[in-house]
């Protein structure tokens, strides 16, 4: 079974800025990364960025979803960003070269299974607001959520800041899914 990379962790030493970009010989795609490799550089765009603070509002972690030019994605965290980035910053939709990030594995897949969903806070409020106004079935698309297997049953819940919900939105994935659903039922 092919295991997908789940996340990477980076520090300022992993970032390549203009004066160091010229020395890159090969840019790897996210799909080419492997735990057995240790010398690669990826060029990515930050497509989702969130910041997690501690109880005293100190920045604890920057989380990101990165995408390469082939459309492959990977989650990335910068722990203790003030110390590790030394004043550098990431921006959503910014492009970056990252050299030798630390990698981790995605241990599970849920394709073809019934999935149980738990939403908290503003995400639950959004669902409740929609359900209170609509009585029919609806399509919900969840991005950047956490997956846990409990007794071999997949459970998905929102993260504190990164999750995005789309309820019956006019986006390609929802439209395509609804068309396929109609084709199956006829």
C-alpha positions in Angstrom: 0.0 0.0 0.0 1.3 3.4 -0.9 1.6 5.7 2.1 1.0 9.4 1.6 3.1 12.0 3.2 1.0 13.8 5.8 3.1 16.8 7.0 6.4 18.5 7.1 8.0 20.7 9.7 10.3 23.6 8.6 12.6 26.2 10.1 14.4 29.2 8.7 17.3 26.9 7.7 14.8 25.1 5.3 13.8 28.3 3.5 15.7 29.4 0.4 15.7 33.1 -0.4 16.7 34.8 -3.7 20.4 34.7 -3.1 20.3 30.9 -2.5 17.8 29.9 -5.2 20.3 30.1 -8.0 22.2 27.1 -6.5 19.2 24.7 -6.8 19.9 22.0 -9.3 16.6 20.1 -9.1 13.1 21.0 -7.8 11.2 17.9 -6.5 7.4 17.6 -6.6 5.6 16.8 -3.4 4.5 13.4 -4.8 8.2 12.5 -5.2 9.2 13.1 -1.6 10.0 10.0 0.5 11.1 9.5 4.1 14.3 7.8 2.8 15.3 11.0 0.9 17.1 13.7 2.7 18.3 16.1 0.0 15.6 17.7 -1.9 14.0 21.1 -2.5 10.4 21.8 -3.2 8.8 25.0 -4.7 5.3 25.5 -3.2 2.5 28.0 -2.8 0.9 28.5 0.6 -2.8 27.9 -0.2 -4.0 28.0 3.5 -2.3 29.5 6.5 -3.3 29.8 10.1 -1.6 30.9 13.3 -2.0 29.2 16.7 -1.5 31.3 19.8 -1.0 30.3 23.4 -3.2 31.4 26.3 -1.1 34.6 26.6 -1.5 35.4 22.9 2.1 34.4 22.0 2.5 32.8 18.6 3.0 29.1 19.1 2.8 27.6 15.7 2.1 28.5 12.0 0.2 25.9 10.1 0.0 25.8 6.3 -1.3 23.7 3.4 1.3 23.8 0.6 0.7 23.0 -3.0 3.2 22.4 -5.8 2.7 23.2 -9.5 1.3 19.7 -10.1 -1.5 20.3 -7.6 -0.1 17.9 -4.9 -0.6 19.1 -1.4 1.0 18.7 2.0 0.4 20.0 5.5 3.3 21.9 7.0 3.9 23.3 10.5 6.4 25.8 11.7 6.8 25.2 15.5 8.0 28.1 17.7 8.0 30.5 14.6 9.6 33.5 16.2 12.7 31.5 17.1 12.8 29.3 14.0 12.0 31.9 11.4 14.1 34.7 12.8 11.8 37.5 11.6 10.9 36.0 8.2 7.2 35.4 7.6 4.9 33.3 5.4 1.9 34.8 3.6 -1.1 33.0 2.2 -0.7 32.5 -1.6 3.0 33.3 -1.3 5.5 31.1 -3.2 8.5 29.5 -1.4 11.4 27.2 -1.9 11.8 24.8 1.0 15.0 22.7 1.4 15.0 19.5 3.4 11.8 19.7 5.5 11.2 17.1 8.1 8.5 14.7 6.9 5.8 12.5 8.5 3.3 9.9 7.3 -0.4 9.8 6.7 -1.4 6.5 8.3 -4.9 6.1 7.0 -7.4 6.4 4.2 -11.2 6.6 4.5 -12.3 6.0 0.9 -15.5 4.0 0.7 -16.3 4.2 4.4 -19.1 5.9 6.4 -17.5 8.8 8.2 -18.7 10.3 11.4 -18.3 14.1 11.7 -18.0 16.2 14.8 -17.9 20.0 14.5 -17.2 22.5 17.3 -17.5 26.2 17.8 -18.2 28.4 14.8 -18.2 25.4 12.5 -21.1 23.8 14.5 -22.9 27.2 14.5 -22.6 27.4 10.7 -24.2 23.9 10.3 -26.9 24.7 12.8 -27.7 28.0 11.0 -28.0 26.1 7.7 -30.1 23.2 9.0 -32.5 25.6 10.8 -33.4 27.1 7.4 -33.4 24.0 5.2 -35.1 20.7 5.6 -33.7 18.8 2.7 -30.5 16.8 2.2 -27.4 18.9 1.5 -23.8 18.5 0.5 -21.1 19.5 3.0 -17.5 19.8 1.9 -14.9 19.9 4.7 -11.3 21.0 4.1 -8.4 20.8 6.6 -10.0 18.6 9.2 -8.6 16.0 11.5 -9.1 12.3 10.9 -9.1 9.8 13.7 -9.8 6.1 13.6 -11.6 4.9 16.7 -12.3 1.1 16.8 -11.7 1.0 13.1 -14.4 3.7 12.4 -13.3 7.0 10.8 -14.2 10.2 12.7 -13.5 13.7 11.3 -13.6 16.8 13.4 -12.6 20.4 12.7 -9.3 21.9 13.7 -9.2 25.0 15.9 -8.4 27.5 13.1 -7.7 25.8 9.7 -10.9 24.0 8.8 -13.1 25.4 6.0 -16.7 24.4 5.5 -18.6 24.7 2.3 -22.4 24.0 2.5 -24.1 23.7 -0.8 -21.7 26.3 -2.2 -21.4 26.8 -6.0 -18.0 25.2 -6.4 -17.0 22.5 -8.9 -16.5 19.7 -6.4 -20.0 20.0 -4.9 -21.6 20.5 -8.4 -19.9 17.4 -9.7 -20.8 15.3 -6.7 -24.5 16.3 -7.0 -24.5 15.4 -10.7 -23.1 12.0 -10.0 -25.6 11.5 -7.2 -28.5 12.3 -9.6 -27.1 9.9 -12.2 -26.9 7.0 -9.7 -30.5 7.6 -8.4 -32.0 7.6 -11.9 
